[in-house]
């Protein structure tokens, strides 16, 4: 989800990791009604024989009772929720980052500096520009790795 600074635009987007195709819609709000509208758009845009694995954050909109009821009737949809503070697991977040970088190049430089200082302890002079990362894995391989990671996390706690 991308929300304009003034709350004008919410972008719902779904990335097909196999093809790189993005299905997206801009809406004025981010409520369960808009989320359902977007799920219906994904349903229409995707061949009927495919199961759909959607990765979403833990926003309440995605877990609303009306959404749960719709998903129960549309069994090809499988929602997977990222852990708190782990949006980086969701590939669409990288797409949102690209949009933000193109729209606000000065903000991109500031963000890199803050990220380098906060998470890596690097002074601004030592930071290198970020490089694009290309993931070449099938959806099955990614889901298997996520399942192994989840199992490892659960065994620690």
C-alpha positions, 0 to 999 in steps of 0.5 A: 500500500502506498498512501499519499502524504495528504491521504489522497491515494492508496495503491493496492498492487499484486505482483506475479513473481513468475512474470513480473506483471503487476495488477494495481488499483488506486483508491481513496481509502484503505478499508475492507471494501476497497480490499475486496474490490481489489481481490475481485480485480485480481480474480478477474485478471488471473486465469481461473485454474490457478491458485493465488498465494497473496502475501499481505501485511497484518493490517486489520483490513486484510482480516476483516470478517467480510473479507474472511467470508469472501475468501472462504467462498473463493478457495483459490485465494491463499493469504499469507501474512508477513510477521510484524516489521518484516515487510521486506518479505513481500516482493511488492514492497520493492515495487512500491520503493521503485515508485517512491524513488522515481517520484521523490529522488531527493527523498531516496537519497535521504532515506539511504543515508538514514538507513545506513546510519541507523541500521549499519552504523555507517557514516554518510561518507562510507555508504554505497548506493543500493543496488537492484536485487533480482530474485530468480526463484519459483513461487514454490521455492520461495514458499518452501523457504518461508515455511522453513524460516517460520519453522526455525523461528517457532522452534526458537520461541 
